[in-house]
Amino acid sequence: MTSPDDSNPQRFIDCDEDTVFDIKTRLMWFKKDTWQLSGKWLNWVQCRDFAEEQNKKRTLGFSNWRIPTTAEAKSIYEKTEANKDHMGQVAWLHKVFNPGFGFMCWTSDVRNKIQAVRFSYRKGGTMYDDVYRTSRGSTRFVRNLKDD
């Protein structure tokens, strides 16, 4: 494990080509989001199912990958760390995460079984969206270290 760069060496540890460890939250993240992993935009239901598939395969040796909560997705938003999303636009996600990601991240927070929160890495805001709406949908899988 090595620090990704000198700009914030204490926060993120670049574990390998696929994962990042966040010292502050003690969470392990995929470096790529579901758009980068699958080449497709996914709605919330498809993201949930994709996480379940990764867990059945024990992707990267673990079976507890999941969609992040809104607070977790927000926790890696860093207004001092410019990265580039899938459209080449500035999005505020540390450079240890692979560029080219979807800037709207589905979260696990759902209301009334039909809407889920999406977090924007461009603006830092949240919005509710229909769980079946694809609209450039992606998420970044996360796991708690103590669970697996």
Chimera marker file (.cmm) of the C-alpha trace (Angstrom):
<marker_set name="trace">
<marker id="1" x="0.000" y="0.000" z="0.000" r="1" g="1" b="0" radius="0.5"/>
<marker id="2" x="1.283" y="3.442" z="-0.908" r="1" g="1" b="0" radius="0.5"/>
<marker id="3" x="0.032" y="6.993" z="-0.541" r="1" g="1" b="0" radius="0.5"/>
<marker id="4" x="-1.409" y="8.214" z="-3.851" r="1" g="1" b="0" radius="0.5"/>
<marker id="5" x="0.350" y="11.599" z="-3.839" r="1" g="1" b="0" radius="0.5"/>
<marker id="6" x="1.550" y="14.394" z="-1.576" r="1" g="1" b="0" radius="0.5"/>
<marker id="7" x="-1.656" y="16.481" z="-1.715" r="1" g="1" b="0" radius="0.5"/>
<marker id="8" x="-3.452" y="14.464" z="0.976" r="1" g="1" b="0" radius="0.5"/>
<marker id="9" x="-1.199" y="11.593" z="2.026" r="1" g="1" b="0" radius="0.5"/>
<marker id="10" x="-3.023" y="10.884" z="5.270" r="1" g="1" b="0" radius="0.5"/>
<marker id="11" x="-6.521" y="10.336" z="3.874" r="1" g="1" b="0" radius="0.5"/>
<marker id="12" x="-6.454" y="7.715" z="1.099" r="1" g="1" b="0" radius="0.5"/>
<marker id="13" x="-4.266" y="4.662" z="0.639" r="1" g="1" b="0" radius="0.5"/>
<marker id="14" x="-3.938" y="3.252" z="-2.857" r="1" g="1" b="0" radius="0.5"/>
<marker id="15" x="-4.176" y="-0.462" z="-1.999" r="1" g="1" b="0" radius="0.5"/>
<marker id="16" x="-3.770" y="-1.920" z="-5.478" r="1" g="1" b="0" radius="0.5"/>
<marker id="17" x="-5.030" y="-1.358" z="-9.006" r="1" g="1" b="0" radius="0.5"/>
<marker id="18" x="-8.659" y="-1.915" z="-7.913" r="1" g="1" b="0" radius="0.5"/>
<marker id="19" x="-9.177" y="-0.539" z="-4.403" r="1" g="1" b="0" radius="0.5"/>
<marker id="20" x="-8.655" y="2.486" z="-2.182" r="1" g="1" b="0" radius="0.5"/>
<marker id="21" x="-8.727" y="2.575" z="1.610" r="1" g="1" b="0" radius="0.5"/>
<marker id="22" x="-10.066" y="5.700" z="3.308" r="1" g="1" b="0" radius="0.5"/>
<marker id="23" x="-8.296" y="6.113" z="6.640" r="1" g="1" b="0" radius="0.5"/>
<marker id="24" x="-10.778" y="8.739" z="7.838" r="1" g="1" b="0" radius="0.5"/>
<marker id="25" x="-13.888" y="6.551" z="7.451" r="1" g="1" b="0" radius="0.5"/>
<marker id="26" x="-12.153" y="3.134" z="7.546" r="1" g="1" b="0" radius="0.5"/>
<marker id="27" x="-13.921" y="2.127" z="4.328" r="1" g="1" b="0" radius="0.5"/>
<marker id="28" x="-12.519" y="0.333" z="1.295" r="1" g="1" b="0" radius="0.5"/>
<marker id="29" x="-13.726" y="1.601" z="-2.093" r="1" g="1" b="0" radius="0.5"/>
<marker id="30" x="-13.596" y="0.319" z="-5.666" r="1" g="1" b="0" radius="0.5"/>
<marker id="31" x="-11.401" y="2.667" z="-7.700" r="1" g="1" b="0" radius="0.5"/>
<marker id="32" x="-13.837" y="2.317" z="-10.608" r="1" g="1" b="0" radius="0.5"/>
<marker id="33" x="-17.564" y="2.929" z="-10.513" r="1" g="1" b="0" radius="0.5"/>
<marker id="34" x="-20.195" y="0.709" z="-12.117" r="1" g="1" b="0" radius="0.5"/>
<marker id="35" x="-20.059" y="2.696" z="-15.381" r="1" g="1" b="0" radius="0.5"/>
<marker id="36" x="-16.333" y="2.009" z="-15.655" r="1" g="1" b="0" radius="0.5"/>
<marker id="37" x="-16.738" y="-1.637" z="-14.621" r="1" g="1" b="0" radius="0.5"/>
<marker id="38" x="-19.688" y="-2.546" z="-16.849" r="1" g="1" b="0" radius="0.5"/>
<marker id="39" x="-19.578" y="0.010" z="-19.675" r="1" g="1" b="0" radius="0.5"/>
<marker id="40" x="-23.295" y="0.625" z="-19.086" r="1" g="1" b="0" radius="0.5"/>
<marker id="41" x="-25.393" y="3.136" z="-17.205" r="1" g="1" b="0" radius="0.5"/>
<marker id="42" x="-27.389" y="1.404" z="-14.482" r="1" g="1" b="0" radius="0.5"/>
<marker id="43" x="-30.464" y="2.284" z="-12.497" r="1" g="1" b="0" radius="0.5"/>
<marker id="44" x="-30.495" y="1.817" z="-8.714" r="1" g="1" b="0" radius="0.5"/>
<marker id="45" x="-31.993" y="-1.690" z="-8.904" r="1" g="1" b="0" radius="0.5"/>
<marker id="46" x="-29.347" y="-2.773" z="-11.414" r="1" g="1" b="0" radius="0.5"/>
<marker id="47" x="-26.595" y="-1.316" z="-9.198" r="1" g="1" b="0" radius="0.5"/>
<marker id="48" x="-27.933" y="-3.281" z="-6.227" r="1" g="1" b="0" radius="0.5"/>
<marker id="49" x="-28.039" y="-6.465" z="-8.303" r="1" g="1" b="0" radius="0.5"/>
<marker id="50" x="-24.548" y="-5.813" z="-9.694" r="1" g="1" b="0" radius="0.5"/>
<marker id="51" x="-23.228" y="-5.542" z="-6.114" r="1" g="1" b="0" radius="0.5"/>
<marker id="52" x="-24.873" y="-8.875" z="-5.270" r="1" g="1" b="0" radius="0.5"/>
<marker id="53" x="-23.213" y="-10.470" z="-8.332" r="1" g="1" b="0" radius="0.5"/>
<marker id="54" x="-19.810" y="-9.129" z="-7.245" r="1" g="1" b="0" radius="0.5"/>
<marker id="55" x="-20.355" y="-10.589" z="-3.777" r="1" g="1" b="0" radius="0.5"/>
<marker id="56" x="-21.331" y="-14.018" z="-5.126" r="1" g="1" b="0" radius="0.5"/>
<marker id="57" x="-18.081" y="-14.037" z="-7.140" r="1" g="1" b="0" radius="0.5"/>
<marker id="58" x="-16.132" y="-12.741" z="-4.121" r="1" g="1" b="0" radius="0.5"/>
<marker id="59" x="-14.738" y="-9.982" z="-6.315" r="1" g="1" b="0" radius="0.5"/>
<marker id="60" x="-11.325" y="-8.865" z="-5.090" r="1" g="1" b="0" radius="0.5"/>
<marker id="61" x="-11.595" y="-11.561" z="-2.413" r="1" g="1" b="0" radius="0.5"/>
<marker id="62" x="-14.589" y="-10.112" z="-0.539" r="1" g="1" b="0" radius="0.5"/>
<marker id="63" x="-18.324" y="-10.710" z="-0.323" r="1" g="1" b="0" radius="0.5"/>
<marker id="64" x="-19.540" y="-7.521" z="1.359" r="1" g="1" b="0" radius="0.5"/>
<marker id="65" x="-19.442" y="-4.922" z="-1.439" r="1" g="1" b="0" radius="0.5"/>
<marker id="66" x="-22.440" y="-2.592" z="-1.383" r="1" g="1" b="0" radius="0.5"/>
<marker id="67" x="-23.887" y="0.705" z="-2.558" r="1" g="1" b="0" radius="0.5"/>
<marker id="68" x="-22.661" y="3.526" z="-0.284" r="1" g="1" b="0" radius="0.5"/>
<marker id="69" x="-24.930" y="5.545" z="1.976" r="1" g="1" b="0" radius="0.5"/>
<marker id="70" x="-25.372" y="9.205" z="1.097" r="1" g="1" b="0" radius="0.5"/>
<marker id="71" x="-23.013" y="10.173" z="3.919" r="1" g="1" b="0" radius="0.5"/>
<marker id="72" x="-20.368" y="7.726" z="2.633" r="1" g="1" b="0" radius="0.5"/>
<marker id="73" x="-20.643" y="8.949" z="-0.977" r="1" g="1" b="0" radius="0.5"/>
<marker id="74" x="-20.407" y="12.531" z="0.280" r="1" g="1" b="0" radius="0.5"/>
<marker id="75" x="-17.386" y="11.665" z="2.441" r="1" g="1" b="0" radius="0.5"/>
<marker id="76" x="-15.123" y="11.181" z="-0.608" r="1" g="1" b="0" radius="0.5"/>
<marker id="77" x="-16.262" y="14.438" z="-2.245" r="1" g="1" b="0" radius="0.5"/>
<marker id="78" x="-13.209" y="16.691" z="-1.985" r="1" g="1" b="0" radius="0.5"/>
<marker id="79" x="-13.572" y="20.248" z="-3.273" r="1" g="1" b="0" radius="0.5"/>
<marker id="80" x="-9.769" y="20.560" z="-3.263" r="1" g="1" b="0" radius="0.5"/>
<marker id="81" x="-9.255" y="17.494" z="-5.501" r="1" g="1" b="0" radius="0.5"/>
<marker id="82" x="-10.268" y="17.994" z="-9.130" r="1" g="1" b="0" radius="0.5"/>
<marker id="83" x="-10.774" y="14.828" z="-11.166" r="1" g="1" b="0" radius="0.5"/>
<marker id="84" x="-12.514" y="14.256" z="-14.530" r="1" g="1" b="0" radius="0.5"/>
<marker id="85" x="-15.849" y="12.506" z="-15.020" r="1" g="1" b="0" radius="0.5"/>
<marker id="86" x="-16.949" y="10.485" z="-18.074" r="1" g="1" b="0" radius="0.5"/>
<marker id="87" x="-17.586" y="13.708" z="-20.035" r="1" g="1" b="0" radius="0.5"/>
<marker id="88" x="-14.196" y="15.213" z="-19.168" r="1" g="1" b="0" radius="0.5"/>
<marker id="89" x="-15.863" y="17.698" z="-16.814" r="1" g="1" b="0" radius="0.5"/>
<marker id="90" x="-14.362" y="18.621" z="-13.446" r="1" g="1" b="0" radius="0.5"/>
<marker id="91" x="-15.753" y="16.525" z="-10.616" r="1" g="1" b="0" radius="0.5"/>
<marker id="92" x="-14.527" y="16.709" z="-7.029" r="1" g="1" b="0" radius="0.5"/>
<marker id="93" x="-13.258" y="13.243" z="-6.293" r="1" g="1" b="0" radius="0.5"/>
<marker id="94" x="-9.700" y="12.488" z="-5.201" r="1" g="1" b="0" radius="0.5"/>
<marker id="95" x="-7.355" y="11.534" z="-8.049" r="1" g="1" b="0" radius="0.5"/>
<marker id="96" x="-6.668" y="8.147" z="-6.451" r="1" g="1" b="0" radius="0.5"/>
<marker id="97" x="-10.044" y="7.194" z="-8.001" r="1" g="1" b="0" radius="0.5"/>
<marker id="98" x="-9.917" y="6.465" z="-11.724" r="1" g="1" b="0" radius="0.5"/>
<marker id="99" x="-11.041" y="9.350" z="-13.970" r="1" g="1" b="0" radius="0.5"/>
<marker id="100" x="-13.907" y="8.803" z="-16.396" r="1" g="1" b="0" radius="0.5"/>
<marker id="101" x="-16.556" y="7.934" z="-13.782" r="1" g="1" b="0" radius="0.5"/>
<marker id="102" x="-20.244" y="8.831" z="-13.711" r="1" g="1" b="0" radius="0.5"/>
<marker id="103" x="-20.618" y="12.061" z="-11.770" r="1" g="1" b="0" radius="0.5"/>
<marker id="104" x="-24.034" y="11.100" z="-10.281" r="1" g="1" b="0" radius="0.5"/>
<marker id="105" x="-23.620" y="8.325" z="-7.696" r="1" g="1" b="0" radius="0.5"/>
<marker id="106" x="-26.556" y="6.207" z="-6.551" r="1" g="1" b="0" radius="0.5"/>
<marker id="107" x="-26.659" y="5.731" z="-2.783" r="1" g="1" b="0" radius="0.5"/>
<marker id="108" x="-28.356" y="3.119" z="-0.622" r="1" g="1" b="0" radius="0.5"/>
<marker id="109" x="-30.750" y="5.675" z="0.875" r="1" g="1" b="0" radius="0.5"/>
<marker id="110" x="-34.262" y="4.930" z="-0.419" r="1" g="1" b="0" radius="0.5"/>
<marker id="111" x="-37.661" y="6.410" z="0.382" r="1" g="1" b="0" radius="0.5"/>
<marker id="112" x="-41.058" y="4.888" z="-0.365" r="1" g="1" b="0" radius="0.5"/>
<marker id="113" x="-39.331" y="1.971" z="-2.172" r="1" g="1" b="0" radius="0.5"/>
<marker id="114" x="-39.321" y="3.955" z="-5.422" r="1" g="1" b="0" radius="0.5"/>
<marker id="115" x="-36.804" y="6.769" z="-4.990" r="1" g="1" b="0" radius="0.5"/>
<marker id="116" x="-33.140" y="6.733" z="-4.066" r="1" g="1" b="0" radius="0.5"/>
<marker id="117" x="-30.667" y="9.503" z="-3.350" r="1" g="1" b="0" radius="0.5"/>
<marker id="118" x="-28.039" y="10.337" z="-5.947" r="1" g="1" b="0" radius="0.5"/>
<marker id="119" x="-24.961" y="12.347" z="-5.028" r="1" g="1" b="0" radius="0.5"/>
<marker id="120" x="-23.282" y="14.676" z="-7.541" r="1" g="1" b="0" radius="0.5"/>
<marker id="121" x="-19.485" y="14.768" z="-7.592" r="1" g="1" b="0" radius="0.5"/>
<marker id="122" x="-19.667" y="17.877" z="-9.764" r="1" g="1" b="0" radius="0.5"/>
<marker id="123" x="-21.705" y="20.069" z="-7.413" r="1" g="1" b="0" radius="0.5"/>
<marker id="124" x="-21.712" y="18.231" z="-4.100" r="1" g="1" b="0" radius="0.5"/>
<marker id="125" x="-25.497" y="18.086" z="-3.899" r="1" g="1" b="0" radius="0.5"/>
<marker id="126" x="-28.058" y="15.337" z="-3.552" r="1" g="1" b="0" radius="0.5"/>
<marker id="127" x="-31.331" y="14.601" z="-5.301" r="1" g="1" b="0" radius="0.5"/>
<marker id="128" x="-33.961" y="11.874" z="-5.222" r="1" g="1" b="0" radius="0.5"/>
<marker id="129" x="-34.505" y="9.911" z="-8.419" r="1" g="1" b="0" radius="0.5"/>
<marker id="130" x="-36.671" y="6.977" z="-9.476" r="1" g="1" b="0" radius="0.5"/>
<marker id="131" x="-34.897" y="3.673" z="-8.699" r="1" g="1" b="0" radius="0.5"/>
<marker id="132" x="-35.778" y="2.398" z="-12.200" r="1" g="1" b="0" radius="0.5"/>
<marker id="133" x="-34.435" y="5.454" z="-14.047" r="1" g="1" b="0" radius="0.5"/>
<marker id="134" x="-31.089" y="4.782" z="-15.707" r="1" g="1" b="0" radius="0.5"/>
<marker id="135" x="-30.129" y="8.353" z="-16.746" r="1" g="1" b="0" radius="0.5"/>
<marker id="136" x="-26.342" y="8.085" z="-16.558" r="1" g="1" b="0" radius="0.5"/>
<marker id="137" x="-26.672" y="6.068" z="-13.394" r="1" g="1" b="0" radius="0.5"/>
<marker id="138" x="-23.700" y="4.568" z="-11.626" r="1" g="1" b="0" radius="0.5"/>
<marker id="139" x="-22.376" y="3.937" z="-8.159" r="1" g="1" b="0" radius="0.5"/>
<marker id="140" x="-19.048" y="3.157" z="-6.546" r="1" g="1" b="0" radius="0.5"/>
<marker id="141" x="-18.993" y="0.029" z="-4.391" r="1" g="1" b="0" radius="0.5"/>
<marker id="142" x="-17.726" y="0.236" z="-0.843" r="1" g="1" b="0" radius="0.5"/>
<marker id="143" x="-17.186" y="-2.187" z="2.007" r="1" g="1" b="0" radius="0.5"/>
<marker id="144" x="-16.626" y="-2.034" z="5.731" r="1" g="1" b="0" radius="0.5"/>
<marker id="145" x="-13.374" y="-3.737" z="6.673" r="1" g="1" b="0" radius="0.5"/>
<marker id="146" x="-14.713" y="-5.367" z="9.807" r="1" g="1" b="0" radius="0.5"/>
<marker id="147" x="-17.586" y="-7.176" z="8.010" r="1" g="1" b="0" radius="0.5"/>
<marker id="148" x="-15.699" y="-9.739" z="5.934" r="1" g="1" b="0" radius="0.5"/>
<link id1="1" id2="2" r="1" g="1" b="0" radius="0.2"/>
<link id1="2" id2="3" r="1" g="1" b="0" radius="0.2"/>
<link id1="3" id2="4" r="1" g="1" b="0" radius="0.2"/>
<link id1="4" id2="5" r="1" g="1" b="0" radius="0.2"/>
<link id1="5" id2="6" r="1" g="1" b="0" radius="0.2"/>
<link id1="6" id2="7" r="1" g="1" b="0" radius="0.2"/>
<link id1="7" id2="8" r="1" g="1" b="0" radius="0.2"/>
<link id1="8" id2="9" r="1" g="1" b="0" radius="0.2"/>
<link id1="9" id2="10" r="1" g="1" b="0" radius="0.2"/>
<link id1="10" id2="11" r="1" g="1" b="0" radius="0.2"/>
<link id1="11" id2="12" r="1" g="1" b="0" radius="0.2"/>
<link id1="12" id2="13" r="1" g="1" b="0" radius="0.2"/>
<link id1="13" id2="14" r="1" g="1" b="0" radius="0.2"/>
<link id1="14" id2="15" r="1" g="1" b="0" radius="0.2"/>
<link id1="15" id2="16" r="1" g="1" b="0" radius="0.2"/>
<link id1="16" id2="17" r="1" g="1" b="0" radius="0.2"/>
<link id1="17" id2="18" r="1" g="1" b="0" radius="0.2"/>
<link id1="18" id2="19" r="1" g="1" b="0" radius="0.2"/>
<link id1="19" id2="20" r="1" g="1" b="0" radius="0.2"/>
<link id1="20" id2="21" r="1" g="1" b="0" radius="0.2"/>
<link id1="21" id2="22" r="1" g="1" b="0" radius="0.2"/>
<link id1="22" id2="23" r="1" g="1" b="0" radius="0.2"/>
<link id1="23" id2="24" r="1" g="1" b="0" radius="0.2"/>
<link id1="24" id2="25" r="1" g="1" b="0" radius="0.2"/>
<link id1="25" id2="26" r="1" g="1" b="0" radius="0.2"/>
<link id1="26" id2="27" r="1" g="1" b="0" radius="0.2"/>
<link id1="27" id2="28" r="1" g="1" b="0" radius="0.2"/>
<link id1="28" id2="29" r="1" g="1" b="0" radius="0.2"/>
<link id1="29" id2="30" r="1" g="1" b="0" radius="0.2"/>
<link id1="30" id2="31" r="1" g="1" b="0" radius="0.2"/>
<link id1="31" id2="32" r="1" g="1" b="0" radius="0.2"/>
<link id1="32" id2="33" r="1" g="1" b="0" radius="0.2"/>
<link id1="33" id2="34" r="1" g="1" b="0" radius="0.2"/>
<link id1="34" id2="35" r="1" g="1" b="0" radius="0.2"/>
<link id1="35" id2="36" r="1" g="1" b="0" radius="0.2"/>
<link id1="36" id2="37" r="1" g="1" b="0" radius="0.2"/>
<link id1="37" id2="38" r="1" g="1" b="0" radius="0.2"/>
<link id1="38" id2="39" r="1" g="1" b="0" radius="0.2"/>
<link id1="39" id2="40" r="1" g="1" b="0" radius="0.2"/>
<link id1="40" id2="41" r="1" g="1" b="0" radius="0.2"/>
<link id1="41" id2="42" r="1" g="1" b="0" radius="0.2"/>
<link id1="42" id2="43" r="1" g="1" b="0" radius="0.2"/>
<link id1="43" id2="44" r="1" g="1" b="0" radius="0.2"/>
<link id1="44" id2="45" r="1" g="1" b="0" radius="0.2"/>
<link id1="45" id2="46" r="1" g="1" b="0" radius="0.2"/>
<link id1="46" id2="47" r="1" g="1" b="0" radius="0.2"/>
<link id1="47" id2="48" r="1" g="1" b="0" radius="0.2"/>
<link id1="48" id2="49" r="1" g="1" b="0" radius="0.2"/>
<link id1="49" id2="50" r="1" g="1" b="0" radius="0.2"/>
<link id1="50" id2="51" r="1" g="1" b="0" radius="0.2"/>
<link id1="51" id2="52" r="1" g="1" b="0" radius="0.2"/>
<link id1="52" id2="53" r="1" g="1" b="0" radius="0.2"/>
<link id1="53" id2="54" r="1" g="1" b="0" radius="0.2"/>
<link id1="54" id2="55" r="1" g="1" b="0" radius="0.2"/>
<link id1="55" id2="56" r="1" g="1" b="0" radius="0.2"/>
<link id1="56" id2="57" r="1" g="1" b="0" radius="0.2"/>
<link id1="57" id2="58" r="1" g="1" b="0" radius="0.2"/>
<link id1="58" id2="59" r="1" g="1" b="0" radius="0.2"/>
<link id1="59" id2="60" r="1" g="1" b="0" radius="0.2"/>
<link id1="60" id2="61" r="1" g="1" b="0" radius="0.2"/>
<link id1="61" id2="62" r="1" g="1" b="0" radius="0.2"/>
<link id1="62" id2="63" r="1" g="1" b="0" radius="0.2"/>
<link id1="63" id2="64" r="1" g="1" b="0" radius="0.2"/>
<link id1="64" id2="65" r="1" g="1" b="0" radius="0.2"/>
<link id1="65" id2="66" r="1" g="1" b="0" radius="0.2"/>
<link id1="66" id2="67" r="1" g="1" b="0" radius="0.2"/>
<link id1="67" id2="68" r="1" g="1" b="0" radius="0.2"/>
<link id1="68" id2="69" r="1" g="1" b="0" radius="0.2"/>
<link id1="69" id2="70" r="1" g="1" b="0" radius="0.2"/>
<link id1="70" id2="71" r="1" g="1" b="0" radius="0.2"/>
<link id1="71" id2="72" r="1" g="1" b="0" radius="0.2"/>
<link id1="72" id2="73" r="1" g="1" b="0" radius="0.2"/>
<link id1="73" id2="74" r="1" g="1" b="0" radius="0.2"/>
<link id1="74" id2="75" r="1" g="1" b="0" radius="0.2"/>
<link id1="75" id2="76" r="1" g="1" b="0" radius="0.2"/>
<link id1="76" id2="77" r="1" g="1" b="0" radius="0.2"/>
<link id1="77" id2="78" r="1" g="1" b="0" radius="0.2"/>
<link id1="78" id2="79" r="1" g="1" b="0" radius="0.2"/>
<link id1="79" id2="80" r="1" g="1" b="0" radius="0.2"/>
<link id1="80" id2="81" r="1" g="1" b="0" radius="0.2"/>
<link id1="81" id2="82" r="1" g="1" b="0" radius="0.2"/>
<link id1="82" id2="83" r="1" g="1" b="0" radius="0.2"/>
<link id1="83" id2="84" r="1" g="1" b="0" radius="0.2"/>
<link id1="84" id2="85" r="1" g="1" b="0" radius="0.2"/>
<link id1="85" id2="86" r="1" g="1" b="0" radius="0.2"/>
<link id1="86" id2="87" r="1" g="1" b="0" radius="0.2"/>
<link id1="87" id2="88" r="1" g="1" b="0" radius="0.2"/>
<link id1="88" id2="89" r="1" g="1" b="0" radius="0.2"/>
<link id1="89" id2="90" r="1" g="1" b="0" radius="0.2"/>
<link id1="90" id2="91" r="1" g="1" b="0" radius="0.2"/>
<link id1="91" id2="92" r="1" g="1" b="0" radius="0.2"/>
<link id1="92" id2="93" r="1" g="1" b="0" radius="0.2"/>
<link id1="93" id2="94" r="1" g="1" b="0" radius="0.2"/>
<link id1="94" id2="95" r="1" g="1" b="0" radius="0.2"/>
<link id1="95" id2="96" r="1" g="1" b="0" radius="0.2"/>
<link id1="96" id2="97" r="1" g="1" b="0" radius="0.2"/>
<link id1="97" id2="98" r="1" g="1" b="0" radius="0.2"/>
<link id1="98" id2="99" r="1" g="1" b="0" radius="0.2"/>
<link id1="99" id2="100" r="1" g="1" b="0" radius="0.2"/>
<link id1="100" id2="101" r="1" g="1" b="0" radius="0.2"/>
<link id1="101" id2="102" r="1" g="1" b="0" radius="0.2"/>
<link id1="102" id2="103" r="1" g="1" b="0" radius="0.2"/>
<link id1="103" id2="104" r="1" g="1" b="0" radius="0.2"/>
<link id1="104" id2="105" r="1" g="1" b="0" radius="0.2"/>
<link id1="105" id2="106" r="1" g="1" b="0" radius="0.2"/>
<link id1="106" id2="107" r="1" g="1" b="0" radius="0.2"/>
<link id1="107" id2="108" r="1" g="1" b="0" radius="0.2"/>
<link id1="108" id2="109" r="1" g="1" b="0" radius="0.2"/>
<link id1="109" id2="110" r="1" g="1" b="0" radius="0.2"/>
<link id1="110" id2="111" r="1" g="1" b="0" radius="0.2"/>
<link id1="111" id2="112" r="1" g="1" b="0" radius="0.2"/>
<link id1="112" id2="113" r="1" g="1" b="0" radius="0.2"/>
<link id1="113" id2="114" r="1" g="1" b="0" radius="0.2"/>
<link id1="114" id2="115" r="1" g="1" b="0" radius="0.2"/>
<link id1="115" id2="116" r="1" g="1" b="0" radius="0.2"/>
<link id1="116" id2="117" r="1" g="1" b="0" radius="0.2"/>
<link id1="117" id2="118" r="1" g="1" b="0" radius="0.2"/>
<link id1="118" id2="119" r="1" g="1" b="0" radius="0.2"/>
<link id1="119" id2="120" r="1" g="1" b="0" radius="0.2"/>
<link id1="120" id2="121" r="1" g="1" b="0" radius="0.2"/>
<link id1="121" id2="122" r="1" g="1" b="0" radius="0.2"/>
<link id1="122" id2="123" r="1" g="1" b="0" radius="0.2"/>
<link id1="123" id2="124" r="1" g="1" b="0" radius="0.2"/>
<link id1="124" id2="125" r="1" g="1" b="0" radius="0.2"/>
<link id1="125" id2="126" r="1" g="1" b="0" radius="0.2"/>
<link id1="126" id2="127" r="1" g="1" b="0" radius="0.2"/>
<link id1="127" id2="128" r="1" g="1" b="0" radius="0.2"/>
<link id1="128" id2="129" r="1" g="1" b="0" radius="0.2"/>
<link id1="129" id2="130" r="1" g="1" b="0" radius="0.2"/>
<link id1="130" id2="131" r="1" g="1" b="0" radius="0.2"/>
<link id1="131" id2="132" r="1" g="1" b="0" radius="0.2"/>
<link id1="132" id2="133" r="1" g="1" b="0" radius="0.2"/>
<link id1="133" id2="134" r="1" g="1" b="0" radius="0.2"/>
<link id1="134" id2="135" r="1" g="1" b="0" radius="0.2"/>
<link id1="135" id2="136" r="1" g="1" b="0" radius="0.2"/>
<link id1="136" id2="137" r="1" g="1" b="0" radius="0.2"/>
<link id1="137" id2="138" r="1" g="1" b="0" radius="0.2"/>
<link id1="138" id2="139" r="1" g="1" b="0" radius="0.2"/>
<link id1="139" id2="140" r="1" g="1" b="0" radius="0.2"/>
<link id1="140" id2="141" r="1" g="1" b="0" radius="0.2"/>
<link id1="141" id2="142" r="1" g="1" b="0" radius="0.2"/>
<link id1="142" id2="143" r="1" g="1" b="0" radius="0.2"/>
<link id1="143" id2="144" r="1" g="1" b="0" radius="0.2"/>
<link id1="144" id2="145" r="1" g="1" b="0" radius="0.2"/>
<link id1="145" id2="146" r="1" g="1" b="0" radius="0.2"/>
<link id1="146" id2="147" r="1" g="1" b="0" radius="0.2"/>
<link id1="147" id2="148" r="1" g="1" b="0" radius="0.2"/>
</marker_set>
